[in-house]
Amino acid sequence: MWQRSDDWVGSQIDEQFVMVHIDSGKYLALNETANAVWQQLETPTSVAQIVDRLTQSFEVEPDAAAQSVSALLGRMEGLGLVTTV
């Protein structure tokens, strides 16, 4: 299960979701797909649940979505955006 970190806050600006780390002031922008994943992580969520929702919202095959979600979560974890629970 994955959940987002409380150390980041953000807001939708144009087509990107811009985020700022509360303590460090670092910022980044999420594209539409990454934002869709981020929004799902408000509560603990499994990769399978994320993939299921993405395949309903975007034209993507489940296998491709699973690979992309796993890679994205790895990058997000490296940035301190998410953690496993």
C-alpha positions in Angstrom: 0.0 0.0 0.0 1.2 3.5 -0.8 0.3 6.9 0.7 1.4 10.4 0.0 3.5 12.4 2.4 2.1 15.2 4.4 5.2 17.2 3.9 4.0 18.4 0.4 1.2 20.8 -0.5 0.1 21.8 -3.9 -2.3 23.5 -6.2 -3.6 23.2 -9.8 -2.0 25.8 -12.1 -3.0 25.6 -15.7 -2.4 22.0 -16.8 0.0 21.1 -14.0 -0.3 20.4 -10.3 2.5 22.4 -8.7 3.8 21.2 -5.3 6.0 22.7 -2.6 7.8 20.8 0.2 6.7 22.5 3.4 10.2 22.4 5.2 12.7 22.7 2.3 10.8 24.9 -0.1 11.6 22.6 -3.0 9.0 22.5 -5.6 8.0 20.4 -8.6 5.1 20.0 -11.0 3.1 16.9 -11.8 1.6 16.2 -15.2 -1.9 15.0 -15.5 -1.2 11.3 -15.0 1.1 11.8 -12.1 -1.5 14.1 -10.5 -4.1 11.5 -11.0 -1.9 9.0 -9.1 -1.2 11.7 -6.4 -4.9 12.3 -5.8 -5.5 8.6 -5.3 -2.9 8.5 -2.6 -4.7 10.6 0.0 -5.5 7.4 1.8 -3.4 4.1 1.6 -3.9 2.6 -1.9 -2.5 -0.4 -3.7 -0.9 -0.4 -7.1 -3.8 -2.6 -8.3 -6.3 0.0 -7.2 -4.4 2.8 -8.9 -4.0 0.9 -12.1 -7.7 0.0 -12.1 -8.7 3.7 -11.8 -6.2 4.8 -14.4 -7.4 2.3 -17.0 -11.0 3.7 -16.4 -9.8 7.3 -16.8 -7.2 7.0 -19.5 -6.8 4.9 -22.7 -4.1 2.6 -21.4 -3.7 -1.1 -21.2 -3.5 -2.6 -17.7 0.0 -4.0 -18.1 1.4 -0.8 -19.4 -0.4 1.1 -16.6 1.0 -1.2 -14.0 4.6 -0.7 -15.3 4.2 3.0 -15.5 2.6 3.3 -12.0 5.4 1.2 -10.5 8.1 3.4 -12.1 6.3 6.6 -11.0 5.9 5.4 -7.4 9.6 4.6 -7.3 10.4 8.2 -8.5 7.9 9.7 -6.1 9.4 7.7 -3.2 12.8 8.9 -4.1 11.6 12.5 -3.9 9.9 11.9 -0.6 6.4 12.4 -2.1 5.1 9.0 -1.1 5.8 6.2 1.3 4.7 2.6 1.8 2.3 1.8 4.6 
